[in-house]
Amino acid sequence: MTTAWHMKGELVLNCNCDVFCPCVVSLGKHAPTQGYCQGWVGIHITDGAYGDASLTDLNVGMLLDIPGRMGNGNWTAALYVDERASASAVSAFEQIFSGQAGGTTGLFRLLVSTHLGTKKAPISITREGSVRHVTIGNILKASVEPIMGKRSGQTTMIQNTEYWMGPDVTVARSIKSKLRDFGRVWDLSGKSAEIVDIDWSGP
């Protein structure tokens, strides 16, 4: 029997594309601007559960290394789970982010061919004005800021998309972004970023 789950919150993503990542609107059909994708994701969950396991107020992150067009698959991924998470919550995140739980993230079953593993770590996702600061232990230290639009005080957004993460995407760039783990040493400072309100569920 498949377990019901849901996850609401805010997602911050930064990749090595020039601003703005062409993979969003093309739904992975367009090649990344460098021809390959190196990126990370950080999510703060405001409301979530997997069966009886609460995911509320936890943070989770991913490392993503993709050799070409996102839609072609062959992704390599690692999962980072909040050190405050219970054993049942860790297991839930592994089911959700491997795609085994179905639903919104079910596509990971098709796209991710190499799982580097799961690490528990202190994960901090905070907001200072419009800037999001994301830290995963000694692995990732990053700050992401929205790109402001012509109307005063309003961010640049791409709305009503079919993007699987969420239909409305705030266009952003990283102020600083350095990741070191699993033999990868990436500096994605100044590169494309996204901020997305998520409402995921399954199966």
Backbone torsions as a table, in degrees:
resi	resn	phi	psi	omega
1	MET	NA	130.7	-178.5
2	THR	-81.7	138.1	-176.6
3	THR	-84.9	134.0	176.4
4	ALA	-74.3	140.7	178.9
5	TRP	-147.7	158.9	173.4
6	HIS	-152.4	157.3	-176.7
7	MET	-154.2	116.9	175.4
8	LYS	-118.7	147.0	179.1
9	GLY	163.2	-155.3	179.8
10	GLU	-122.9	134.5	179.6
11	LEU	-110.3	135.7	173.9
12	VAL	-120.0	129.0	-177.8
13	LEU	-130.6	140.8	176.6
14	ASN	-137.8	132.6	179.9
15	CYS	-134.4	180.0	-176.1
16	ASN	-88.0	6.4	176.3
17	CYS	-68.7	151.6	166.7
18	ASP	-67.1	152.9	178.2
19	VAL	-67.4	123.2	5.1
20	PHE	-113.7	147.1	-178.4
21	CYS	-51.1	122.2	-178.3
22	PRO	-77.7	-7.1	-176.2
23	CYS	-72.9	-22.8	-174.0
24	VAL	-66.3	-62.1	-175.8
25	VAL	-72.6	-31.3	178.9
26	SER	-78.5	-5.6	-179.8
27	LEU	56.7	42.0	174.1
28	GLY	85.1	0.5	-178.7
29	LYS	-82.1	-29.8	179.0
30	HIS	-84.0	141.6	178.1
31	ALA	-68.8	145.8	171.7
32	PRO	-57.1	156.5	-173.2
33	THR	-65.0	-23.0	175.6
34	GLN	-97.0	0.6	-178.5
35	GLY	90.4	-14.0	178.4
36	TYR	-146.8	165.4	-176.6
37	CYS	-122.0	126.5	169.2
38	GLN	-122.6	125.4	-176.0
39	GLY	-162.0	173.7	176.2
40	TRP	-139.5	158.7	178.8
41	VAL	-130.8	139.4	171.0
42	GLY	-128.7	134.4	-177.4
43	ILE	-130.3	128.4	168.7
44	HIS	-102.4	124.3	-175.5
45	ILE	-97.6	117.3	178.5
46	THR	-88.1	-25.3	178.1
47	ASP	-155.4	122.0	-179.2
48	GLY	-165.0	153.1	176.8
49	ALA	-158.6	150.4	172.2
50	TYR	-127.6	101.8	-171.9
51	GLY	60.1	-124.6	179.5
52	ASP	-88.4	-5.7	-178.0
53	ALA	-84.9	120.8	178.3
54	SER	-78.9	136.3	175.3
55	LEU	-114.4	1.8	-175.7
56	THR	-62.9	135.7	176.9
57	ASP	68.9	18.2	175.2
58	LEU	-100.7	161.0	176.6
59	ASN	-117.8	149.4	179.3
60	VAL	-144.9	151.6	179.8
61	GLY	-140.1	164.4	176.7
62	MET	-140.4	148.9	165.3
63	LEU	-104.2	134.1	179.4
64	LEU	-129.4	128.6	179.4
65	ASP	-130.3	111.3	-169.6
66	ILE	-125.5	125.5	-169.6
67	PRO	-77.7	-11.5	-177.4
68	GLY	-164.3	-139.1	176.7
69	ARG	-60.2	136.5	-176.4
70	MET	-60.2	-37.7	-177.7
71	GLY	-67.6	-14.3	-179.9
72	ASN	-82.2	-11.0	178.1
73	GLY	78.9	-152.1	-177.3
74	ASN	62.5	34.7	179.2
75	TRP	-74.1	149.9	166.9
76	THR	-112.3	133.6	-174.7
77	ALA	-140.4	150.5	170.4
78	ALA	-129.9	150.2	-178.0
79	LEU	-116.6	134.9	175.6
80	TYR	-119.1	129.1	-175.6
81	VAL	-120.8	137.5	178.3
82	ASP	-46.7	130.0	-179.6
83	GLU	-62.2	-17.3	178.7
84	ARG	-81.9	-8.4	-174.9
85	ALA	-70.7	141.0	174.9
86	SER	-72.1	167.0	178.3
87	ALA	-59.8	-38.1	180.0
88	SER	-69.0	-33.8	177.8
89	ALA	-70.3	-39.6	176.6
90	VAL	-59.2	-46.7	178.5
91	SER	-60.8	-39.7	178.9
92	ALA	-62.3	-45.9	179.1
93	PHE	-61.7	-38.6	178.7
94	GLU	-63.8	-38.7	176.9
95	GLN	-66.7	-43.3	-176.6
96	ILE	-68.2	-47.2	-172.4
97	PHE	-87.3	-2.6	168.3
98	SER	-93.2	-9.9	-177.8
99	GLY	88.3	-5.1	-176.9
100	GLN	-66.1	-25.4	-177.8
101	ALA	-79.9	-7.6	179.5
102	GLY	72.4	-170.0	178.8
103	GLY	75.3	-144.0	-172.5
104	THR	-55.5	-42.1	-176.3
105	THR	-94.6	10.9	-178.8
106	GLY	-59.6	-24.1	-179.4
107	LEU	-64.7	-20.3	177.9
108	PHE	-61.1	-28.2	177.9
109	ARG	-61.6	-33.5	-177.2
110	LEU	-88.3	-32.3	-169.7
111	LEU	-94.1	-32.9	-175.3
112	VAL	-91.8	118.8	179.4
113	SER	-103.3	-22.3	-179.0
114	THR	-128.6	119.5	175.8
115	HIS	-102.8	117.7	-179.1
116	LEU	-76.8	-20.9	177.9
117	GLY	130.9	-179.5	179.2
118	THR	-119.2	134.2	175.6
119	LYS	-125.5	134.7	169.3
120	LYS	-86.4	137.8	-177.1
121	ALA	-156.9	158.0	169.9
122	PRO	-68.1	120.7	-179.0
123	ILE	-119.7	125.1	179.6
124	SER	-119.9	126.6	175.2
125	ILE	-129.7	106.5	-175.0
126	THR	-126.2	166.4	-177.9
127	ARG	-125.9	132.4	176.4
128	GLU	-128.5	99.9	-168.7
129	GLY	65.7	-124.3	177.8
130	SER	-95.9	-5.4	-177.0
131	VAL	-83.3	134.3	174.5
132	ARG	-102.9	128.9	176.0
133	HIS	-106.2	127.5	-178.1
134	VAL	-125.9	124.5	178.3
135	THR	-131.3	132.3	173.6
136	ILE	-122.7	99.4	179.9
137	GLY	45.9	-132.4	173.9
138	ASN	-96.8	14.1	-174.1
139	ILE	-90.4	-45.3	-175.0
140	LEU	-135.7	133.3	170.3
141	LYS	-134.5	117.8	-172.5
142	ALA	-149.0	153.5	171.6
143	SER	-136.3	135.3	-175.4
144	VAL	-127.6	135.3	179.1
145	GLU	-125.6	139.1	174.6
146	PRO	-64.9	151.6	172.9
147	ILE	-90.6	122.9	-175.9
148	MET	-77.4	148.2	-179.0
149	GLY	-98.0	-172.3	-176.4
150	LYS	-66.3	-38.8	179.5
151	ARG	-74.4	127.7	-172.5
152	SER	-54.3	127.6	174.7
153	GLY	79.3	2.7	-178.0
154	GLN	-110.9	137.0	-178.8
155	THR	-79.6	158.6	174.3
156	THR	-77.3	127.7	-176.4
157	MET	-132.3	150.2	168.9
158	ILE	-110.7	118.3	-170.7
159	GLN	-114.8	156.2	173.8
160	ASN	59.8	41.3	177.7
161	THR	-89.1	170.8	172.6
162	GLU	-96.0	10.9	-179.5
163	TYR	-54.3	128.4	-171.9
164	TRP	-65.3	-27.3	-178.2
165	MET	-70.7	-34.3	179.8
166	GLY	170.8	149.4	-172.4
167	PRO	-73.5	-24.6	-176.2
168	ASP	-115.1	120.1	-172.1
169	VAL	-120.2	124.6	173.8
170	THR	-84.1	123.1	179.7
171	VAL	-75.2	129.8	-174.9
172	ALA	-144.9	174.1	172.9
173	ARG	-140.8	155.0	177.1
174	SER	-82.4	136.7	172.8
175	ILE	-79.8	-46.5	172.7
176	LYS	-144.9	148.9	-177.3
177	SER	-165.8	106.2	-179.8
178	LYS	-130.4	126.1	-178.2
179	LEU	-125.5	137.5	177.0
180	ARG	-143.0	112.0	177.7
181	ASP	-174.0	156.0	176.9
182	PHE	49.2	39.6	177.9
183	GLY	76.5	5.3	-179.7
184	ARG	-105.4	131.8	176.8
185	VAL	-126.9	103.2	-173.9
186	TRP	-117.6	137.9	169.2
187	ASP	-119.3	105.0	-176.5
188	LEU	-105.2	19.9	-179.7
189	SER	-58.9	134.3	178.8
190	GLY	81.2	1.9	-176.3
191	LYS	-94.8	178.2	-173.9
192	SER	-65.8	143.2	177.6
193	ALA	-143.6	163.6	179.8
194	GLU	-138.8	146.9	171.3
195	ILE	-126.1	124.6	-172.4
196	VAL	-136.5	130.2	168.4
197	ASP	-77.0	125.3	-177.1
198	ILE	-108.3	150.1	174.0
199	ASP	-145.1	82.8	-174.1
200	TRP	-102.8	154.3	178.7
201	SER	-162.0	168.1	177.9
202	GLY	-167.1	175.7	-1.0
203	PRO	-79.1	NA	NA
